[in-house]
């Protein structure tokens, strides 16, 4: 084992340890990407296998019975692929590559319309439609 090589999941392990300091069931806050390409909630402490993919569950916002992933609240790294809930256009979801010089992109961020996955943006859009129809 090299002295200079970090574990592939070192950052996630640190975040998991913080969760473990707040709850005795931290695995309920985490997911693993399965062979069918779906994220599944862990049922026990992760084994941290190098070839597996783990993540903390996305935070959710709930309005009545409608839930959607929390949009990002801080500017992502330059050139990060982001998805905008485009409620004012014919296209429901726009993909953009983040850059700090765009006033429009910063406005999307401030309005809570940016997500890091297309699925999260789609869930947000569907929640807005339900709420606007009074289905919450």
C-alpha positions as CSV (number, residue, x, y, z in Angstrom):
1,X,0.0,0.0,0.0
2,X,1.4,3.4,-1.0
3,X,1.9,6.0,1.7
4,X,0.6,8.7,-0.7
5,X,-2.5,7.1,-2.0
6,X,-5.9,8.0,-0.5
7,X,-8.8,5.6,-0.4
8,X,-11.1,6.2,-3.3
9,X,-14.0,6.9,-0.8
10,X,-12.0,8.9,1.7
11,X,-14.2,12.0,1.3
12,X,-17.4,10.0,1.6
13,X,-16.0,8.2,4.6
14,X,-15.4,11.5,6.4
15,X,-18.9,12.7,5.6
16,X,-20.3,9.3,6.8
17,X,-18.3,9.6,10.0
18,X,-20.0,13.1,10.6
19,X,-23.4,11.5,10.0
20,X,-22.5,8.7,12.5
21,X,-21.7,11.3,15.1
22,X,-25.3,12.5,14.8
23,X,-27.2,9.3,14.5
24,X,-26.8,5.6,15.4
25,X,-28.2,4.6,11.9
26,X,-26.1,6.7,9.5
27,X,-26.6,4.2,6.7
28,X,-30.2,5.3,6.3
29,X,-28.8,8.6,4.9
30,X,-26.7,6.9,2.3
31,X,-27.2,5.1,-1.0
32,X,-25.3,2.7,-3.3
33,X,-25.5,2.6,-7.1
34,X,-26.6,-0.9,-8.0
35,X,-26.1,-3.0,-11.1
36,X,-29.4,-1.9,-12.5
37,X,-28.2,1.8,-12.4
38,X,-30.6,2.6,-9.6
39,X,-29.6,4.2,-6.2
40,X,-30.7,2.1,-3.2
41,X,-30.6,3.0,0.4
42,X,-28.0,1.1,2.5
43,X,-29.3,-1.3,5.0
44,X,-26.1,-1.3,7.2
45,X,-22.7,0.3,7.4
46,X,-21.1,0.4,3.9
47,X,-18.1,-1.9,3.2
48,X,-16.5,0.9,1.1
49,X,-15.5,-1.4,-1.7
50,X,-13.4,0.6,-4.2
51,X,-15.4,-0.5,-7.2
52,X,-18.8,0.5,-5.7
53,X,-20.3,3.9,-5.9
54,X,-21.8,5.5,-2.7
55,X,-23.4,8.8,-2.1
56,X,-25.3,10.6,0.6
57,X,-29.0,10.8,-0.2
58,X,-30.0,14.1,-1.7
59,X,-31.7,16.4,0.7
60,X,-35.4,16.7,-0.1
61,X,-37.9,19.6,0.2
62,X,-41.5,18.7,1.0
63,X,-44.6,20.8,0.4
64,X,-47.6,19.0,1.7
65,X,-47.4,15.6,0.0
66,X,-45.0,16.7,-2.8
67,X,-41.3,16.2,-2.4
68,X,-38.4,17.1,-4.7
69,X,-34.6,17.2,-4.3
70,X,-33.2,20.4,-2.8
71,X,-31.6,22.6,-5.5
72,X,-27.9,23.5,-5.1
73,X,-27.4,26.7,-3.1
74,X,-23.7,27.4,-3.8
75,X,-22.0,28.0,-7.1
76,X,-20.5,24.7,-8.4
77,X,-17.0,24.4,-9.8
78,X,-16.4,26.1,-13.2
79,X,-17.7,24.0,-16.2
80,X,-19.8,21.8,-14.0
81,X,-22.8,20.4,-15.9
82,X,-26.0,21.7,-14.3
83,X,-29.7,21.4,-15.0
84,X,-32.1,24.3,-14.8
85,X,-35.8,24.0,-14.1
86,X,-36.9,26.2,-17.0
87,X,-40.4,27.1,-15.9
88,X,-40.6,30.1,-18.4
89,X,-39.7,28.3,-21.6
90,X,-41.1,25.6,-23.9
91,X,-38.2,23.3,-22.9
92,X,-38.7,21.9,-19.4
93,X,-35.1,21.3,-18.4
94,X,-32.0,23.1,-19.8
95,X,-28.5,21.8,-19.4
96,X,-25.7,24.3,-18.9
97,X,-22.1,24.3,-18.1
98,X,-21.6,26.6,-15.1
99,X,-19.5,29.7,-15.3
100,X,-19.4,32.5,-12.7
101,X,-19.6,35.4,-15.1
102,X,-23.2,34.7,-16.2
103,X,-25.7,36.9,-14.5
104,X,-28.4,34.6,-15.7
105,X,-26.8,31.5,-14.2
106,X,-26.3,33.3,-10.9
107,X,-30.0,34.2,-11.0
108,X,-31.0,30.6,-11.6
109,X,-28.8,29.7,-8.5
110,X,-30.4,32.5,-6.4
111,X,-33.9,31.4,-7.4
112,X,-33.3,27.8,-6.5
113,X,-33.6,26.4,-10.0
114,X,-30.3,24.6,-10.4
115,X,-29.6,20.9,-9.9
116,X,-26.6,18.6,-10.5
117,X,-28.7,15.9,-12.1
118,X,-31.3,15.9,-14.8
119,X,-33.5,13.6,-12.7
120,X,-33.5,16.0,-9.7
121,X,-34.4,18.9,-12.0
122,X,-37.3,16.8,-13.5
123,X,-38.6,15.9,-10.0
124,X,-38.5,19.6,-9.1
125,X,-40.4,20.6,-12.2
126,X,-43.0,17.9,-11.6
127,X,-43.4,19.1,-8.0
128,X,-43.9,22.7,-9.2
129,X,-46.6,21.6,-11.7
130,X,-48.4,19.6,-8.9
131,X,-48.2,22.5,-6.5
132,X,-49.5,24.9,-9.1
133,X,-52.5,22.6,-9.7
134,X,-53.2,22.4,-6.0
135,X,-52.2,18.8,-5.8
136,X,-50.3,19.0,-2.6
